[in-house]
């Protein structure tokens, strides 16, 4: 469950606290190290979308922002190598502050950034694990991610600066993917279903099966509301959605766990709402 407290200020400048409680229930459907799928209930579409946006664009993660090249005789321009390096997901960042919230006011210090060095001579394939960070706890999520291939006597040497950032600024600071759909609701008018086998084959998500001469919606959570069955039966099958229920999916790029992404997004969303003032 999650509690979001709204504090609003009325036009007469009298502070009134109106507590609106969304006691959202979460039921886990599937879970792995980098992906979780769950049913979110007792929520509004506005709140579900706000949560999705917070997960995708507001949760800060560490990524390389600046690259200073000393040598680059590879086949790729500096800009291309820098772009590839910037998109390498980094894990292990703890205790860092966003540059605009740091005491150094974005000038750069140990609180808001860390340095990395790379020096490789060919023949070799330069990999993400060749990045050596000053903060030993910071490491690439995928150490064998290739950056560039060097031929004999080609060299690549640079120093990079990694900072915290948000996905709304650049996709390299996105912690992962978050999306949802409404919870499906399916009504089948059995008397008018003449060829249930045809509907079973028609459904692209294998939602239906036959039980005798009846059509049964067995895998209702796999329905993506494409309405192919509704069009085929001219309304005999009615597909809708349940009010206040959503099927949510969170997939991490590896910097944070899906649980951490959801928890951090909830805290950020609550902070933003608490700071909201309506005049």
N, C-alpha and C positions, 0 to 999 in steps of 0.2 A: 504493500500500500504506500501511497504517497500523499503527503499533506502540503497543499499550496495555500499560503495565506496572502490574501489581497489587502493591501492598505491603500485606501483612496482618500484624497482630500477634496472636499466639496468646494463649490464656488465661493461660499461665504468665508473661506479660509479657516473653517472649523475642522479640525482633524477628527474624522470618523473612521473607526476601524470596523470594516465589514469582513467577517471571516467566511470565505466561501471554501468549503472543503470538498476536494475531489479524492475520495477514498478509492483510488483505482486498484482493481484487482488484476494480478498477473498470473497466468497459468502457462508454464513452460511446456512447449510441444516438442522441440528438438534442441539439443545443446551440444556444442563441441568447443574446442579451445578457442576458435576464432569466429564462431557463428552461433547465434541463438535465435530461435523462432518461438514466439509466445503469443497468447491471446490477451489483449488488453481490453478490459471491460470497465464499465461505469466511467466512461470518458466521453468527451465531446470531440467532434471532428477538429475543432479549433485547437484544443489542447493536444490531441494526437499529432497534428501537423507541427505545432510549436515544439513538441518533444523531438520529432524527426529532424527539424531544422537545427535544433540545439545540438543533437548528436553529430550531425554531419558538418556543421559549420562553426560551432561555438566552443567545442571541447579542444583546448590547446594541446599540441604535441610538438616534439622537437624535430627540426629539419634543417638541413644546411642551406644557409641564406647567401653567403658570400664565398667566392673561391678566388684565391690569388695564385696565379700560375707562375712558376719559376722556369719550368721546362715543359714543352709539349710538342714532340715531333711525331705524334701519332697521325693517323689519317683523318681525325676529326678536329674541327675547329674548337677553340677554347669554349665558346658559347654552348656548343653541343655537349661537350664533356661536363660543363658546369650544370647544364640542365639535367643530365642523367644523374649526376651526383646529388642534386637537390631533391630528386624524386625517390631516393633510397630511404625506405622507412627505418627509423631509429627507435630502439627501445632502451629502457633502463634509466630514462631521464627522471630524476626525482629532486625536488627542492628548487627547481628553476622558476623564475618569475617572467611574466611577459615584459618585453622591453619598455613598453609605455607605462607599466606599473612599477618598474624597478626604481630603486633609490638613485641610480645613476642617470635616470631620465632618458634611457635609450642610447647612451654613449657607449655602453658595452662594458660589462664586468663579469666576474665569476658567478654572480647571482642570476644573470639572465642569458649567458651564452657559454659555450665551450669550444675549444679549438680542436682541429684534426689535421693530421699531416698524411701525405701519401707520396711515396717515392718508389717507382718501379721501372726497371729497364728490361727491354725485350731481348729475345722473343718471350712473350708471356701474354696471358689474358689478365687484364687488371680487374680484380673482383672487389666487391664491397668490403670484404674482410681485410683488404689491404689498407683501409682507412684506420689510422691509429689515433684515437681520441685522447685528449689530455685527461678527461674524466673517464677512468677505466670502466665505469659502470655503463657507459653509453656504447652500444654496439648495434650494427645493422641487424634488422630482423631476419633478413635473408642474406647470410654471409657470402654465398656463392653467386649472387647477382652480378652479371658481367657489366663492366663499364665501357671498356674499349680493348681491342686486341692490338698488341704491339709487335712489330716485326723486329728483326735483328738490328740492334743498335738504336732503336727508337726508345725514347724516354718520356715518362710522365711524372712530373713533380709539382705539387701544389700544397698550399695551406688553406684550410676551409674554416668557416665560422658557422656553428649551428646555434639557432635561437628558437625559442618557443614562438608559435604562431597559431592562427585559427584558419580553418578551412575556407571561411568566407573571404580571406585575403588571397589564398593560393591553395590549389588542390594538394600540394606537397604537405600542407599542414592539416589535411583531413585525416581523422583517426579511423575512418571507415565508412561503410555504406549503411544507411538506415532507410527503410521504406515500409509501407503498410498498405493493407487493403481492408475493405469492410468485411465483416464476418458474414458469410453467405447464409441465405435462408431459401430453401427450395420446397415448393409445393408441387406435387404431381397429381394431376387429375387422372386417376387410373382408368376410368371408364372409357376415356377418349384416346388412350394410347393403343394404337393398333399394331405397331411394329416396334416393341421395346428394344429388340436387338439392334435396330438401325440407330436408335438414340445412343446406345452403348458405344457403338463404333464411331458415331459422329462426335462425341465429346473428346476434345483434345487433351483433357487432363484426367481421363479415366475415372470420372466421378461416379458414373452409374454402373450397375450390374443388374442382371435379371434374376428373379427368384420365382421360378415357375413361369407364369405368364405376366408377372408383375414387374414393373420397373422400380428399382430401389436406388436411392442416392446413398452410396456406401462411403465414399471418400469426400464428404462435403467440404472439408477444409482445403482440399486441393482445387476447388472451384475458383476460377479467376474472373467470374462474372462476364464471360465473353458473350453470353446470350445466344449461342448457336442452337442450343436445345429449345429455347423459347421461339426462335424464328422458325425452326423446323416443325414444331407442333402448333404454331400459330396461337400461342398463349395457353395451351393445355398444361404445359409446365410453366410455372411462375417462379422466376428467380429474383430474389431481392436481397436485402441485407438487414441484419439485426441492429436496432438502434443502440448506440453506445458501446459497440463491440468491434474490435479491429484485430486483424492478424498482423503482428509486427515482426519484422526481420531485421536483425542487426548483424552486420558482418565487419569484422575488424581487419585492418591491413596489417596488424601485428604489433603496433606500438602499445596498445592497451587491450585489455580483455573486454568482451562485450558488456560484462557486468560493470566494469569501471567506466566504460563509455556512457552507459545508462545512468549510473550513479552521479558522475560528474555533470552530465547534461541536466539532470534533475536539480542539482544544486545551483547551477548557473541560471536555469529557468526560474527557480524560486527567487534568486537574488534579483533578477531583472524585474520580476513581478512586484517584489517588495519595494523596489525603487520607483515603481510607476505611480505617478500623481496625475489625477484628473482634476482640472480646474474649471 
